[in-house]
């Protein structure tokens, strides 16, 4: 596993010698189909491999050059690190040379080598002229400084130089990330007798181990890895950058097809919508909601393009768009794609995925456009912060962020902690991760404090607001875990306190007005003097000539403070009277002594209507314990 693994894709016009060059370099014939070998042209993508000096292992993807097979070419070239652009010396630059080069640029392939083939068929002057034409073609492109090597598979001239150039170019590349989530676009599905279904592709990131549980998208089919091969050798682990064959246990070949994705479970989610930046080639334009062919990885999907910033995209321009797919697909932010006309099938542009799980947008939505512009080129940390802010008071949970960033939970938690330390977000929950934007936190906290203040102003005798009452002042979809964090933050900062199970301002004190104080005093006197025959609260208001609205808050205050005790809806006693009853029972009966309802009624003079609730009260206070019809003094 100490080798570097990289993928090189061929590109160029039909019959310019791409397959012959790969075959000569590697000793492997990439034309695997009988029809390809009989006709001498590449129809579908082929594969070969080569180990270069320095230990770099190269996987070649040989693509068809005929314009009818561009779809197959795109299926192979999506995951390459570098391109080997092939131009025949006897024909020079041809239409598919230009189209393949344009596709490579659209896909962000910014390194490569040009091989001028069939140099044995022309003289040096023609070969040099072709080299100059190629240099002119590459001018202004990402490959403007690419090495150009004259070759011949017949004489083998230039092949050593070509290998040296490949070794130098690929040796400067960093290995693909192997510690992240696994993703492999499937470009072949077939059956091996005795083993079952095998899928192949380029492992773009992460690693796959024998025995791993993976997921097949877009159907979300759970699969198990039965075996692995890399470049024809059986291995226990495949790593990013390798052409990989995966034997899937118990999966019928009909359940997988080219264009599917093999991924770490729950790493991505399929969607019908993709927000992107779309670049049009210099000779093609696009109309609003035009139907095109979307090419990504090894798939082709029909879609319509909703242009978000204008009514059309002129030739050579780029705009923010939403791709509305006709079948679901899963991709990751930052992925490159190509679009081709529905008919005739010409490559017209390509772009970069900005949001891989958006909602449906209307053209001209300023907030959406602003978010997408900020997502362009955003680091993972900035993307997490932007997506968290966009999620508002709902917050962003672990699954949401993983699907929208294609990052592992470990990495996301590290990023979230860094953002929290910088004050850009608040962590509502560590595992599974839930985060909230700091500005949203501040807004929600102010809403809570204002609600409590309003409660104190409107109901000064109430202790504050209950948690459920606080929740009612906030957005309906606010998760409880976020509410708990907001309240904890406010209490820790001493902006709120808890009193009688209610949330209150720390400085809040219950202060009675003179009329309320008079109601309190007379209400307590009424119940103390009533003894064991207290009035209902409605009768008490009548006796005191107080209206229920004027007295209710004072009454509730006395209940909360424990000066009055409500045993039943219309049975209220003075707390002092009940304390006296408790003292009398403990004095009259020694611990363990039993007494009945009749005995209790005889010395208290109570009716059964009042005696039973009072005995239940004594049970609740643990003064007595019921046993059948008897009470036992505790």
C-alpha positions in Angstrom: 0.0 0.0 0.0 3.1 2.3 -0.3 2.4 3.0 -4.0 0.6 6.0 -5.4 -2.4 5.1 -7.5 -3.7 7.4 -10.2 -6.0 7.2 -13.1 -5.2 8.5 -16.6 -7.9 8.7 -19.3 -7.3 8.7 -23.0 -9.0 11.3 -25.2 -8.9 12.0 -28.9 -10.6 11.4 -32.3 -11.6 8.0 -33.6 -8.8 5.8 -35.1 -6.0 8.1 -33.8 -4.4 5.1 -32.0 -5.6 5.5 -28.4 -6.1 1.8 -27.7 -3.0 0.8 -29.6 -0.9 3.2 -27.6 -2.4 1.9 -24.3 -1.9 -1.7 -25.5 1.8 -1.0 -26.3 2.5 0.8 -23.1 0.9 -1.8 -20.8 0.8 -5.0 -22.7 -3.0 -5.2 -22.0 -5.6 -4.9 -24.8 -8.2 -2.4 -23.5 -10.7 -3.4 -26.2 -12.6 -6.1 -24.3 -15.6 -6.5 -26.6 -15.5 -8.9 -29.6 -17.1 -6.2 -31.8 -14.3 -3.8 -30.9 -11.6 -6.2 -31.8 -13.3 -7.2 -35.1 -14.0 -3.6 -36.2 -10.8 -2.1 -34.8 -12.6 0.7 -33.0 -13.3 1.3 -29.3 -17.1 1.3 -28.6 -17.1 1.2 -24.8 -14.6 2.1 -22.2 -11.6 -0.2 -21.7 -9.1 -0.6 -19.0 -5.4 -1.4 -18.5 -2.7 -0.7 -16.0 1.0 0.0 -15.7 3.6 0.4 -13.0 5.9 3.3 -13.6 9.4 4.0 -12.3 9.1 5.4 -8.8 6.3 3.1 -7.8 3.4 5.0 -9.3 0.7 2.6 -10.4 -1.4 4.0 -13.4 -4.8 2.8 -14.3 -5.7 3.7 -17.9 -9.2 4.2 -19.0 -9.4 4.0 -22.7 -12.4 5.8 -24.1 -14.1 5.7 -27.6 -13.3 8.5 -30.0 -16.3 8.2 -32.3 -18.9 10.9 -31.8 -21.7 8.3 -31.5 -20.0 6.9 -28.4 -19.3 10.2 -26.5 -21.8 9.0 -23.8 -19.5 6.0 -23.2 -16.4 8.3 -23.2 -18.0 10.5 -20.5 -18.8 7.4 -18.4 -15.1 6.7 -18.3 -13.4 10.0 -18.0 -15.3 11.4 -15.0 -12.9 10.0 -12.4 -9.5 10.6 -14.0 -6.6 12.4 -12.5 -5.0 13.3 -15.8 -5.6 13.0 -19.5 -3.5 11.4 -22.3 -4.7 13.4 -25.3 -3.9 11.4 -28.5 -3.6 13.2 -31.9 -2.6 11.2 -35.0 0.2 12.7 -37.0 -1.4 11.8 -40.3 -4.7 13.6 -39.5 -3.8 16.2 -36.9 -6.6 17.8 -34.9 -10.1 16.5 -35.7 -13.7 17.3 -34.3 -13.6 14.8 -31.5 -10.1 16.0 -30.5 -11.7 19.4 -29.8 -14.8 17.9 -28.1 -12.8 15.6 -25.9 -10.5 18.5 -24.9 -13.5 20.7 -24.1 -15.0 17.9 -22.0 -11.7 17.5 -20.0 -11.7 21.3 -19.3 -15.4 21.2 -18.2 -14.6 18.3 -15.8 -11.7 20.2 -14.3 -8.9 17.9 -15.6 -6.0 20.4 -15.5 -3.0 18.1 -16.1 -2.1 15.9 -19.0 0.2 14.9 -21.7 -0.3 14.9 -25.5 0.9 11.9 -27.5 1.3 12.5 -31.2 0.8 9.0 -32.6 1.5 7.3 -35.9 4.6 9.5 -36.4 6.1 6.6 -38.5 3.5 7.5 -41.2 4.7 11.1 -41.8 8.0 12.9 -42.1 9.5 15.0 -39.4 8.3 18.3 -40.9 4.6 17.1 -40.8 5.1 15.8 -37.3 6.4 19.1 -36.1 3.6 21.0 -37.9 1.1 18.8 -36.0 2.9 19.6 -32.8 2.6 23.3 -33.5 -1.2 22.9 -34.3 -1.7 21.0 -31.0 0.2 23.8 -29.1 -2.1 26.4 -30.7 -5.2 24.3 -29.7 -4.0 24.1 -26.1 -3.2 27.8 -25.8 -5.4 29.4 -23.1 -6.5 26.0 -21.7 -5.4 24.3 -18.5 -3.2 22.1 -20.7 -1.4 24.9 -22.4 2.0 23.8 -20.9 1.3 20.1 -21.3 4.3 18.0 -22.6 3.9 16.9 -26.2 5.6 13.6 -27.1 5.9 12.2 -30.7 5.3 8.4 -30.6 4.9 5.4 -32.8 3.7 2.0 -31.7 5.2 0.4 -34.7 8.8 1.7 -34.2 8.2 2.2 -30.4 9.7 5.6 -30.8 8.8 8.0 -27.9 7.3 5.4 -25.6 10.2 5.6 -23.1 9.9 9.4 -23.1 6.1 9.1 -22.7 6.5 6.8 -19.6 9.0 9.2 -18.1 6.7 12.2 -18.6 3.8 10.2 -17.0 6.0 9.3 -14.1 7.1 12.9 -13.6 3.6 14.3 -13.8 1.9 11.7 -11.6 4.7 11.6 -9.1 3.9 15.2 -8.2 0.3 14.3 -7.4 -0.8 13.8 -3.8 -2.6 10.6 -3.1 -6.4 10.7 -3.1 -8.0 10.9 0.4 -8.2 7.5 1.8 -9.6 8.3 5.3 -12.9 9.8 4.2 -16.1 8.3 2.9 -16.0 5.8 0.2 -17.5 6.5 -3.2 -17.2 4.5 -6.5 -19.3 5.3 -9.6 -20.1 2.0 -11.3 -19.2 1.7 -15.0 -19.5 -2.0 -15.4 -21.8 -4.7 -14.0 -21.4 -8.4 -14.8 -21.6 -11.9 -13.4 -18.7 -14.2 -12.6 -19.6 -17.9 -12.5 -19.4 -19.1 -8.9 -19.1 -15.6 -7.4 -22.1 -13.7 -8.5 -22.4 -10.0 -9.3 -19.3 -7.9 -9.8 -19.3 -4.1 -10.3 -16.2 -2.1 -11.4 -15.3 1.5 -11.2 -12.7 4.0 -10.1 -12.6 4.4 -6.3 -12.8 8.2 -6.0 -12.3 8.5 -2.2 -12.0 6.4 0.9 -11.3 2.7 1.0 -13.3 -0.5 0.7 -12.6 -3.6 2.7 -13.7 -7.2 2.2 -16.8 -7.7 4.4 -17.8 -4.0 4.4 -21.4 -3.0 4.4 -22.0 -0.5 1.7 -24.9 1.2 0.0 -25.9 1.2 -3.7 -27.5 4.5 -4.8 -29.9 5.8 -5.9 -32.0 2.8 -4.8 -30.4 2.8 -1.3 -29.8 -1.0 -1.6 -27.7 -2.4 1.3 -24.9 -4.6 0.0 -22.0 -6.6 1.4 -18.5 -6.8 -0.1 -17.7 -10.5 -0.8 -14.4 -9.9 -2.5 -12.1 -7.3 -4.1 -9.7 -7.1 -7.0 -7.4 -4.3 -8.0 -5.8 -4.6 -11.4 -6.5 -8.3 -11.6 -5.1 -9.1 -8.2 -7.2 -10.2 -5.2 -6.9 -7.8 -2.3 -8.4 -7.3 1.1 -8.6 -3.5 0.8 -9.0 -1.1 -2.2 -8.0 2.5 -1.8 -8.8 5.7 -3.5 -7.3 6.1 -6.9 -7.5 2.4 -7.8 -9.5 0.7 -10.5 -11.5 -1.7 -8.4 -13.7 -4.7 -9.0 -16.1 -5.4 -6.2 -17.9 -8.8 -5.8 -21.2 -8.0 -4.1 -22.8 -10.8 -2.0 -26.4 -11.8 -2.8 -27.1 -9.0 -5.4 -28.7 -9.8 -8.7 -27.1 -8.1 -11.7 -30.5 -6.6 -12.5 -30.3 -4.6 -9.2 -27.2 -2.6 -10.3 -26.4 -0.7 -13.5 -23.8 1.6 -15.0 -24.2 5.0 -13.4 -25.1 3.7 -9.9 -22.9 4.7 -6.9 -21.3 2.4 -4.4 -20.9 4.5 -1.2 -20.4 4.3 2.5 -23.8 3.9 4.1 -25.7 7.1 4.7 -22.9 9.2 3.1 -25.1 10.7 0.3 -28.7 11.0 -0.6 -30.3 10.8 -4.0 -32.1 13.9 -5.3 -34.1 15.2 -8.3 -32.5 18.7 -7.8 -29.0 20.0 -8.1 -27.8 23.6 -7.7 -24.8 24.4 -9.8 -22.7 26.9 -11.7 -23.1 26.1 -15.4 -20.5 27.2 -18.0 -21.5 27.3 -21.6 -19.0 26.6 -24.4 -18.2 29.5 -26.6 -20.5 28.4 -29.5 -23.5 27.2 -27.5 -26.3 29.0 -25.5 -29.1 27.8 -23.3 -32.7 28.8 -22.8 -34.8 28.7 -19.6 -35.9 25.2 -18.7 -34.2 23.7 -21.8 -34.0 19.9 -21.7 -30.4 18.6 -21.7 -28.4 15.4 -21.0 -26.6 15.6 -17.6 -23.4 13.5 -17.4 -21.7 12.8 -14.1 -19.6 9.9 -13.0 -20.7 7.1 -15.2 -24.3 8.2 -15.6 -26.4 10.1 -18.1 -29.7 11.6 -17.0 -32.2 13.8 -18.8 -32.9 17.0 -17.0 -34.2 20.6 -17.4 -32.1 23.6 -16.5 -33.8 26.3 -14.5 -31.6 29.4 -14.8 -31.7 31.3 -11.5 -30.0 34.6 -12.5 -31.4 35.3 -16.0 -33.8 34.0 -18.7 -31.0 32.4 -20.7 -27.3 31.8 -20.8 -25.5 33.2 -23.8 -22.6 31.4 -25.5 -19.5 31.5 -23.3 -21.3 32.7 -20.2 -21.8 31.1 -16.9 -24.8 31.3 -14.6 -26.2 29.8 -11.4 -28.8 27.1 -12.3 -30.9 24.4 -10.8 -30.8 21.1 -12.7 -34.1 19.3 -12.4 -33.4 15.6 -13.0 -35.9 13.2 -14.5 -34.6 10.3 -12.3 -32.9 10.6 -8.9 -29.2 10.7 -8.5 -26.6 11.3 -5.8 -23.5 13.6 -6.1 -21.3 15.6 -3.9 -20.6 19.4 -3.7 -17.7 20.3 -5.8 -18.3 17.6 -8.3 -17.9 18.5 -12.0 -20.4 17.5 -14.7 -21.0 17.9 -18.4 -24.3 18.8 -20.2 -25.1 17.8 -23.8 -28.0 18.8 -26.0 -31.0 16.5 -26.0 -30.8 16.5 -29.8 -28.5 16.7 -31.7 -26.3 15.2 -29.0 -23.5 17.8 -28.8 -21.5 18.9 -25.7 -22.6 22.4 -24.9 -21.3 23.1 -21.4 -20.5 21.8 -17.9 -20.2 23.0 -14.4 -19.7 22.5 -10.7 -22.2 21.2 -8.1 -22.7 23.8 -5.4 -25.7 22.3 -3.5 -26.4 18.6 -3.9 -29.6 18.5 -1.9 -31.5 21.8 -2.5 -35.2 22.5 -2.4 -36.9 23.6 -5.6 -36.2 27.3 -6.4 -37.9 29.9 -8.4 -35.7 31.9 -10.7 -34.5 35.2 -9.2 -34.7 34.2 -5.5 -32.1 36.6 -4.1 -31.4 34.6 -0.9 -30.8 31.5 -2.9 -28.5 33.2 -5.3 -26.6 34.8 -2.5 -26.1 31.5 -0.7 -25.0 29.7 -3.9 -22.4 32.5 -4.6 -21.0 32.1 -1.1 -20.9 28.3 -1.5 -18.7 28.6 -4.6 -15.2 27.7 -3.6 -16.2 27.5 0.1 -14.0 25.4 2.4 -15.6 22.6 4.4 -15.6 24.9 7.5 -17.4 27.7 5.6 -19.8 25.3 4.0 -20.8 23.9 7.3 -21.3 27.4 8.7 -23.3 28.5 5.6 -25.5 25.4 5.6 -26.1 25.8 9.3 -27.2 29.4 8.9 -29.5 28.4 6.0 -31.2 25.8 8.2 -32.4 28.6 10.5 -34.0 27.7 13.8 -34.4 24.0 12.8 -30.6 23.7 13.1 -28.5 21.3 11.1 -28.1 17.7 12.3 -25.4 15.2 11.5 -27.1 13.4 8.7 -28.1 16.7 7.0 -24.5 18.0 7.1 -23.0 14.7 6.0 -25.2 14.4 3.0 -24.6 18.1 2.1 -20.8 18.0 2.5 -19.9 14.3 1.9 -17.7 14.4 5.0 -17.3 11.8 7.8 -19.0 12.4 11.2 -15.6 12.6 12.8 -14.5 15.3 10.5 -17.8 17.2 10.8 -17.6 17.1 14.6 -14.0 18.5 14.5 -15.2 21.3 12.1 -18.2 22.1 14.3 -16.0 22.4 17.4 -13.7 24.7 15.6 -16.6 26.9 14.5 -18.1 26.8 18.0 -14.8 28.0 19.4 -14.8 30.8 16.9 -18.3 31.8 18.0 -19.8 31.1 14.5 -22.2 28.4 15.7 -23.5 26.7 18.8 -23.4 22.9 19.4 -26.8 21.8 20.6 -25.8 18.1 20.8 -22.5 16.3 20.4 -23.7 12.9 19.3 -25.4 12.8 17.0 -24.3 16.3 16.1 -26.8 19.1 16.0 -25.6 22.7 15.4 -27.3 26.1 15.3 -26.1 29.3 13.7 -24.8 31.9 16.3 -27.0 34.7 14.9 -30.0 32.5 15.0 -29.1 31.6 18.6 -29.0 35.2 19.6 -32.3 36.0 17.9 -34.0 33.0 19.7 -32.5 33.9 23.0 -33.8 37.5 22.7 -37.2 36.2 21.8 -37.3 34.0 25.0 -36.1 36.9 27.2 -38.7 39.2 25.7 -41.4 36.7 26.3 -40.5 36.3 29.9 -40.3 40.1 30.4 -43.8 40.4 28.8 -45.1 37.8 31.2 -43.7 39.6 34.2 -45.3 42.9 33.0 -48.7 41.4 32.2 -48.8 39.0 35.2 -46.5 40.3 37.9 -47.8 37.8 40.5 -46.9 34.8 38.3 -43.4 33.3 38.8 -42.7 33.4 35.1 -43.2 31.2 32.0 -43.2 27.4 31.9 -41.0 25.6 29.4 -44.0 24.8 27.2 -45.2 28.4 27.3 -41.7 29.5 26.2 -41.7 27.0 23.3 -45.1 28.4 22.2 -43.3 31.8 21.5 -40.7 30.2 19.2 -41.0 28.7 15.7 -43.2 25.6 15.7 -40.5 23.3 14.2 -37.8 24.1 16.8 -36.4 20.8 18.0 -36.6 20.3 21.8 -32.9 19.7 22.0 -32.3 23.2 20.7 -34.8 24.7 23.1 -33.0 23.0 26.0 -29.7 24.4 24.8 -31.1 27.9 24.6 -32.5 27.7 28.1 -29.3 26.3 29.5 -27.3 29.1 27.9 -29.6 31.8 29.3 -29.6 30.3 32.8 -25.8 29.9 32.7 -25.4 33.5 31.6 -27.8 34.5 34.5 -30.2 36.1 32.1 -32.9 33.7 33.3 -33.5 31.8 36.5 -35.9 29.0 37.5 -38.5 29.7 40.2 -41.4 27.4 41.0 -40.7 25.4 37.8 -41.0 28.6 35.8 -38.5 30.6 33.9 -38.1 34.1 35.3 -35.7 37.1 35.1 -33.2 36.9 38.1 -34.4 40.3 39.3 -38.1 39.3 39.2 -39.8 39.5 42.6 -43.5 39.1 43.3 -44.8 42.4 44.8 -48.4 42.9 45.7 -50.2 46.2 45.2 -52.2 47.5 48.2 -55.5 46.1 46.8 -53.9 42.8 46.1 -52.4 42.7 49.6 -55.8 43.4 51.1 -57.2 40.5 49.0 -54.4 38.2 50.2 -55.0 39.0 53.9 -58.8 38.7 53.8 -58.6 35.4 51.8 -56.2 33.8 54.3 -58.3 35.0 57.2 -61.4 33.6 55.5 -59.9 30.1 55.2 -58.3 30.1 58.6 -61.5 31.1 60.3 -63.5 28.6 58.2 -61.7 25.7 59.9 -62.9 22.3 58.6 -65.8 23.8 56.6 -64.0 26.0 54.1 -66.0 27.8 51.3 -65.4 27.1 47.6 -63.2 29.7 46.0 -66.3 31.1 44.1 -68.1 31.5 47.4 -65.0 33.1 48.9 -65.0 35.7 46.2 -68.7 36.5 47.0 -68.0 36.8 50.7 -65.2 39.1 50.1 -67.0 41.0 47.3 -64.0 40.5 45.0 -64.4 39.6 41.3 -62.6 36.4 40.2 -60.4 38.3 37.7 -59.2 40.7 40.4 -58.5 37.9 42.9 -57.4 34.9 40.8 -53.7 35.8 40.6 -53.5 36.4 44.3 -55.3 33.1 45.0 -52.8 31.3 42.6 -49.9 33.0 44.4 -51.1 31.7 47.8 -51.4 28.2 46.3 -47.9 28.4 44.9 -46.5 29.7 48.1 -48.2 26.9 50.0 -50.3 29.2 52.3 -53.4 27.7 50.9 -53.7 24.0 49.9 -56.2 22.7 47.4 -57.1 19.1 48.1 -59.9 18.9 45.5 -61.3 21.4 43.0 -63.7 23.0 45.6 -61.9 21.9 48.8 -59.3 24.4 49.9 -57.8 24.6 53.4 -55.5 27.0 55.2 -52.0 25.5 55.4 -51.8 26.4 59.1 -55.0 24.4 59.7 -53.5 21.3 57.9 -50.3 21.6 59.8 -52.3 21.6 63.0 -54.1 18.5 61.9 -50.8 16.7 61.2 -49.5 17.7 64.7 -52.8 16.4 66.3 -52.5 13.0 64.5 -48.9 12.5 65.5 -49.8 13.4 69.1 -52.9 11.3 69.3 -51.6 8.1 67.7 -48.3 6.4 68.3 -46.3 5.0 65.3 -47.9 1.7 64.2 -51.3 2.4 65.7 -54.2 1.9 63.4 -57.4 3.9 63.2 -60.5 4.0 61.0 -62.5 6.7 59.2 -65.2 6.6 62.0 -62.6 7.3 64.7 -61.1 10.1 62.7 -64.5 11.7 62.1 -65.5 11.4 65.8 -62.6 13.5 67.2 -62.4 16.0 64.3 -66.1 16.5 63.9 -65.8 16.2 60.1 -68.3 14.8 57.7 -67.2 12.0 55.4 -67.2 14.4 52.5 -64.2 16.2 54.1 -62.7 13.4 56.1 -61.7 11.2 53.1 -59.8 13.9 51.3 -58.0 14.9 54.5 -57.0 11.3 55.2 -55.7 11.0 51.6 -53.7 14.2 52.3 -52.2 12.6 55.4 -51.2 9.6 53.3 -49.5 11.9 50.8 -47.6 13.7 53.6 -46.5 10.2 54.8 -48.1 10.9 58.2 -50.2 7.8 57.7 -50.3 4.7 55.5 -53.6 3.2 54.2 -54.2 -0.5 54.8 -57.7 -1.6 53.8 -60.2 0.7 55.6 -57.6 1.5 58.3 -54.8 4.1 58.5 -51.6 3.2 60.2 -49.6 6.0 61.9 -46.2 6.1 60.2 
